[in-house]
Amino acid sequence: MTTYFSSLQDIERYTHQLQHETCQHCKHTQQLLSHGYIRKKSEGSSPVGKRIFCSNRHPHTGCGRTLQLYLASVVPALHYPGSVLIAFFLAFIQGITITKAYLTATGACSARNAFRWLHKAMARLSHFRSLFHPPLSAQKASESSLKRVLLGSTFQGLLQHFSEPLCSRLQLKLQRAFL
């Protein structure tokens, strides 16, 4: 099942054809119903996705679970769009401190999520690198700059392979959340 879409119109088109889709949890067909929009605080009142309900009410025999469809520019578990994440990582790769890179990218008052983002990116590094199979960097790096070197070479390869906007294109291609 497709999870990420280029526009809200694409999501709407997809939800009008739900009778042909199978629920990914219970494998029933003809039970999925459009169930309203997803909105985020940071995006104002504009929708960033749509919910789909596997109906178990009245004549339906679905599992009752709700699925989410998102715009490709949205990272589901985060308040900020993918472009802000990429700005943070690129600033960090260029040598700016983690805190300063986060504050510059987000405009927030504190950098409390910066280390979480960096930790999640490092955990997904092997997955990112497997997308384009880059050779490992031959540079010798100190322990403190190893993250910067690994992230730098990985993001350079991702940008060459997917181009801008990186987060949106990656999520559209893989149908998985960026982090």
C-alpha positions as CSV (number, residue, x, y, z in Angstrom):
1,M,0.0,0.0,0.0
2,T,1.3,3.4,-0.9
3,T,2.0,5.7,2.1
4,Y,3.6,8.8,0.7
5,F,2.2,11.0,-2.0
6,S,3.3,14.1,-3.9
7,S,0.2,16.2,-3.3
8,L,-3.1,16.2,-1.5
9,Q,-4.8,15.7,-4.8
10,D,-2.9,12.4,-5.3
11,I,-4.1,11.3,-1.8
12,E,-7.7,12.2,-2.7
13,R,-7.5,10.3,-5.9
14,Y,-6.1,7.3,-4.1
15,T,-8.8,7.3,-1.4
16,H,-11.5,7.3,-4.1
17,Q,-10.2,3.9,-5.2
18,L,-10.0,2.3,-1.8
19,Q,-12.5,-0.5,-2.6
20,H,-9.7,-2.2,-4.6
21,E,-7.2,-2.0,-1.8
22,T,-6.4,-4.6,0.8
23,C,-5.9,-3.7,4.5
24,Q,-2.2,-4.4,5.3
25,H,-3.2,-5.7,8.8
26,C,-6.2,-8.0,8.3
27,K,-5.9,-8.5,4.5
28,H,-9.6,-7.9,3.9
29,T,-10.7,-6.0,0.8
30,Q,-13.5,-3.5,0.4
31,Q,-13.4,-2.5,4.0
32,L,-11.2,0.7,3.8
33,L,-12.9,4.0,4.2
34,S,-11.6,7.6,4.1
35,H,-11.5,8.9,7.7
36,G,-10.4,12.5,7.7
37,Y,-7.3,14.6,7.5
38,I,-4.1,14.7,9.5
39,R,-2.9,18.1,10.6
40,K,0.3,19.1,12.5
41,K,0.7,22.1,14.8
42,S,3.8,23.4,13.0
43,E,2.0,23.3,9.6
44,G,-0.9,25.5,10.8
45,S,-4.3,24.2,9.8
46,S,-3.4,22.8,6.4
47,P,-3.6,19.0,6.1
48,V,-0.4,17.0,5.8
49,G,-2.1,13.6,5.2
50,K,-5.2,11.6,5.5
51,R,-6.5,8.7,7.6
52,I,-8.0,5.5,6.3
53,F,-10.1,3.3,8.5
54,C,-10.5,-0.5,8.0
55,S,-14.1,-0.5,9.0
56,N,-15.6,-3.0,11.4
57,R,-18.9,-1.4,11.8
58,H,-22.3,-2.6,10.6
59,P,-21.9,-4.6,7.3
60,H,-18.1,-4.3,7.3
61,T,-15.8,-7.0,8.6
62,G,-12.5,-5.2,8.8
63,C,-10.0,-5.0,11.7
64,G,-10.9,-1.5,12.9
65,R,-7.3,-0.2,12.5
66,T,-6.5,3.2,11.1
67,L,-3.8,3.7,8.5
68,Q,-2.2,7.1,7.6
69,L,-1.3,8.5,4.2
70,Y,1.2,11.4,4.2
71,L,2.6,14.1,1.9
72,A,6.2,13.2,0.9
73,S,7.5,16.4,2.5
74,V,6.2,15.3,6.0
75,V,8.2,13.0,8.4
76,P,5.3,11.4,10.3
77,A,6.8,11.2,13.8
78,L,8.3,14.7,13.8
79,H,6.9,18.2,14.1
80,Y,9.2,19.7,11.4
81,P,9.0,19.0,7.7
82,G,11.8,17.0,5.9
83,S,13.4,20.1,4.5
84,V,14.2,21.3,8.0
85,L,15.8,17.9,8.8
86,I,18.0,18.1,5.7
87,A,19.0,21.7,6.6
88,F,20.0,20.5,10.1
89,F,22.1,17.6,8.8
90,L,23.8,19.7,6.0
91,A,24.7,22.4,8.5
92,F,26.1,19.8,10.9
93,I,28.1,18.2,8.1
94,Q,29.6,21.6,7.2
95,G,31.2,21.8,10.7
96,I,28.6,23.8,12.7
97,T,28.0,22.4,16.2
98,I,25.0,20.2,16.7
99,T,23.2,22.8,18.8
100,K,23.8,25.7,16.5
101,A,22.9,23.6,13.4
102,Y,19.6,22.7,15.0
103,L,18.7,26.2,16.2
104,T,19.6,27.6,12.7
105,A,17.5,25.0,10.9
106,T,14.4,25.1,13.1
107,G,14.5,28.5,14.7
108,A,13.5,26.9,18.0
109,C,14.6,28.2,21.4
110,S,16.3,25.0,22.5
111,A,18.1,22.1,20.8
112,R,16.5,19.3,22.7
113,N,15.7,17.2,19.7
114,A,19.0,17.7,17.8
115,F,20.7,14.7,19.5
116,R,17.7,12.5,18.9
117,W,17.7,13.4,15.2
118,L,21.4,12.7,14.9
119,H,21.1,9.4,16.8
120,K,18.2,8.3,14.5
121,A,20.2,9.3,11.4
122,M,23.2,7.3,12.6
123,A,21.0,4.3,13.2
124,R,19.7,4.5,9.6
125,L,23.1,5.2,8.1
126,S,23.6,1.6,6.8
127,H,20.2,1.7,5.2
128,F,20.9,5.1,3.5
129,R,24.3,3.9,2.3
130,S,22.8,0.7,0.9
131,L,20.6,2.8,-1.5
132,F,23.6,3.8,-3.6
133,H,26.5,1.6,-2.5
134,P,29.2,4.2,-2.0
135,P,32.8,3.1,-1.2
136,L,33.8,3.8,2.3
137,S,35.7,6.9,2.9
138,A,39.5,6.4,3.2
139,Q,39.9,9.5,5.4
140,K,41.2,9.0,8.9
141,A,38.9,10.7,11.3
142,S,39.0,11.3,15.0
143,E,36.2,9.8,17.0
144,S,34.5,13.1,17.4
145,S,34.4,13.9,13.7
146,L,33.6,10.3,12.6
147,K,29.8,11.1,12.6
148,R,30.4,14.2,10.5
149,V,32.5,12.2,8.0
150,L,30.1,9.3,7.7
151,L,27.0,11.6,7.5
152,G,28.8,13.8,5.0
153,S,29.7,11.0,2.6
154,T,26.3,9.4,3.0
155,F,24.3,12.6,2.4
156,Q,26.5,13.5,-0.6
157,G,25.7,10.2,-2.2
158,L,22.0,10.6,-1.3
159,L,21.9,14.1,-2.8
160,Q,23.6,12.8,-6.0
161,H,21.2,9.9,-6.3
162,F,17.9,11.5,-5.3
163,S,18.6,15.3,-5.6
164,E,16.6,18.0,-3.9
165,P,14.2,17.9,-2.0
166,L,16.0,14.9,-0.6
167,C,13.5,13.9,2.2
168,S,10.5,14.0,-0.1
169,R,12.1,12.1,-2.9
170,L,13.5,9.5,-0.6
171,Q,10.1,8.9,1.1
172,L,8.3,8.8,-2.3
173,K,10.7,6.2,-3.6
174,L,11.0,4.0,-0.6
175,Q,7.5,4.5,0.9
176,R,9.2,4.7,4.4
177,A,9.7,7.5,6.8
178,F,13.0,9.3,6.5
179,L,13.8,8.9,10.2
